[in-house]
Amino acid sequence: MRFILGSGSPRRKELLAQIGVVPDAILPPDINEDPRKGELPRAYCTRLAREKAEAVAAAVDDIILTADTTVALGRRILGKPRDAGEAAAFLTALAGRRHQVITAIAVRRGDRLWTRDSISAVKMKRLSDAELNAYLASGEWHGKAGAYAIQGAAGAFIPWISGSFTGIVGLPLVETAALLQAAGYPLWRQT
C-alpha cells in the first residue's frame, strides 16, 4: 500500500506532515478546473476533489488523497486568479466583507471513494491602496484561491474566521484524518 498525494501544493504536504503523514508519491492530476455553468461553489469544489482522485493512476491497494479549495463570495467562485488584474479585482471584492473558504477532500482506495468538505467563514478587512498594491507586488497571490494566503502576509488582512484554519490554508486536518482512517491508512501508528 502506497499513500499518494494527488496535489502539487506544498501547503498540503506540510499540513499532512503535522499529523505524521508523508506521501510515498506526489502525483498532481491534470484536469479541467473550470466551473460548469450555474455550478455553486460547494458542489464545484466537491466535484473537483472527486475528479482529481479518479484521475490519479494507482494500484488497487494504494490510498490517494486529493483536495480542492475555493473562495466563495455568495454564489460567485473566486478561484486562482489568472493575472494581477484579476487578483486585484478579487481582493477588492473581498475587502471589508465576509466570504466562505471551501475545501473539499477526496480519498480513494481501489473503487471506494470518500469525500468530505470544510466550510469556513472569513472576514477580510478593508484594504488601503498601499496594502493592496504591496500585496499584489509580493506575488503571494499566485496560485491561491481568492488571490490570498491566510498563512502568509495576507494573514494581516484577516481579523476574524469561523471554522477550520487548516481548511482555509488548503487541507482541513480533522476531516482528512477521518477519511484516511476510513480508507485504512495507519494514522497514529506507534513507532
C-alpha positions in Angstrom: 0.0 0.0 0.0 1.3 3.4 -1.0 0.0 6.8 0.1 -0.3 9.1 -2.9 -0.9 12.8 -2.5 -2.7 14.0 -5.7 -1.7 17.6 -5.2 1.4 19.7 -6.0 0.6 22.1 -3.2 3.5 22.4 -0.8 1.0 23.6 1.9 -1.0 20.3 1.7 2.3 18.3 2.1 3.3 20.5 5.1 -0.2 20.1 6.7 -0.1 16.3 6.3 3.4 16.3 7.9 1.7 17.9 11.0 -0.2 14.7 11.5 2.7 12.4 10.7 1.7 11.6 7.1 4.4 11.6 4.5 3.4 10.7 0.9 5.1 7.9 -0.9 4.4 9.7 -4.1 3.1 13.1 -5.2 1.1 12.9 -8.4 -1.0 16.0 -9.1 -3.6 15.2 -11.8 -4.2 17.4 -14.8 -7.9 18.1 -15.0 -10.1 20.9 -16.3 -10.9 23.1 -13.3 -13.3 25.4 -15.0 -16.7 25.8 -13.2 -19.7 24.5 -15.0 -22.4 27.0 -16.0 -24.5 27.7 -12.9 -22.4 25.5 -10.6 -22.4 26.6 -7.0 -19.1 26.8 -5.0 -19.6 23.8 -2.7 -20.7 21.5 -5.5 -17.9 22.8 -7.7 -15.3 22.1 -5.0 -16.5 18.6 -4.2 -16.7 17.7 -7.9 -13.1 18.8 -8.5 -11.8 16.8 -5.5 -13.6 13.7 -6.8 -12.4 14.2 -10.3 -8.8 14.7 -9.2 -9.0 11.5 -7.1 -10.4 9.5 -10.0 -7.7 10.9 -12.4 -4.7 9.6 -10.3 -3.4 6.3 -11.6 -2.7 4.0 -8.7 -2.6 0.3 -7.7 -5.8 -1.2 -6.3 -4.5 -1.0 -2.7 -3.0 2.5 -2.9 -4.6 5.3 -1.0 -5.0 8.6 -2.9 -5.8 11.9 -1.3 -6.9 14.9 -3.3 -8.4 18.3 -2.4 -9.7 21.5 -3.9 -10.0 24.8 -2.2 -12.1 27.7 -3.4 -13.2 31.1 -2.1 -16.9 31.8 -2.4 -18.4 35.3 -2.3 -22.0 34.5 -2.2 -22.6 32.2 -5.3 -19.5 33.5 -7.0 -16.5 31.3 -7.2 -13.1 33.1 -6.8 -10.6 30.5 -7.9 -6.9 31.1 -8.7 -6.5 34.5 -10.5 -5.1 34.4 -14.0 -3.1 37.7 -13.5 -2.5 40.6 -11.2 -5.6 42.5 -12.6 -7.9 39.6 -11.7 -6.1 39.2 -8.3 -6.8 42.9 -7.6 -10.4 42.5 -8.6 -10.8 39.5 -6.2 -9.1 41.3 -3.3 -11.2 44.4 -3.9 -14.4 42.4 -3.9 -13.4 40.6 -0.7 -12.2 43.6 1.2 -14.4 44.7 4.1 -16.7 41.6 3.6 -17.3 38.1 4.9 -16.8 35.2 2.5 -16.5 31.4 2.6 -13.5 29.3 2.0 -14.5 25.8 1.0 -12.0 22.9 0.9 -13.3 19.5 -0.3 -11.2 16.4 0.1 -11.5 13.0 -1.5 -9.8 9.8 -0.6 -9.8 6.8 -3.0 -8.7 3.3 -2.3 -9.5 0.8 -5.1 -13.1 1.5 -6.3 -14.1 3.2 -3.0 -14.2 6.9 -2.7 -14.8 9.0 0.4 -15.4 12.8 0.4 -15.9 15.5 3.0 -15.8 19.2 2.9 -14.9 22.0 5.3 -16.6 25.4 5.0 -15.2 28.3 7.0 -16.3 31.9 7.2 -13.7 34.6 6.8 -13.8 38.3 7.1 -11.2 40.4 5.3 -10.6 44.0 6.5 -10.9 46.9 4.1 -7.6 47.3 2.3 -5.9 50.6 1.6 -4.4 51.2 -1.8 -1.0 50.8 -0.3 -1.8 47.4 1.3 -3.4 46.2 -1.9 -0.6 47.3 -4.2 2.1 45.9 -1.8 0.3 42.6 -1.6 0.0 42.3 -5.4 3.7 43.3 -5.8 4.7 40.5 -3.3 3.3 37.8 -5.8 2.0 35.8 -2.9 -1.4 35.7 -4.6 -0.1 33.5 -7.4 -1.8 30.1 -7.4 -4.1 31.0 -4.4 -7.9 30.7 -4.4 -9.4 34.1 -3.9 -5.9 35.6 -4.5 -4.7 35.4 -0.9 -2.9 33.1 1.5 -4.1 33.4 5.1 -0.9 31.7 6.3 1.2 34.4 4.7 1.3 38.2 4.6 -2.5 38.3 3.9 -3.0 37.0 7.5 -2.7 40.7 8.5 -5.9 41.3 6.5 -8.0 38.7 8.3 -9.4 39.9 11.7 -11.9 37.1 12.1 -12.5 33.5 11.0 -15.1 30.9 12.0 -14.2 27.3 11.1 -11.0 25.4 10.3 -7.8 27.4 9.9 -6.2 24.4 8.2 -9.2 24.1 5.9 -8.6 27.8 4.9 -5.0 27.0 4.2 -6.0 24.1 1.9 -6.4 20.8 3.9 -8.7 20.5 6.9 -6.8 18.1 9.1 -9.8 16.8 11.2 -11.7 15.7 8.1 -8.5 14.5 6.4 -7.6 12.3 9.3 -11.1 10.8 9.5 -11.1 9.9 5.8 -7.6 8.4 5.9 -8.6 6.2 8.8 -11.8 5.2 6.9 -9.7 4.1 4.0 -7.5 2.0 6.3 -4.5 4.3 6.4 -2.5 3.5 9.6 -2.7 7.0 11.2 -1.4 7.3 14.7 0.7 4.2 14.5 3.3 3.6 17.2 6.9 3.6 16.1 
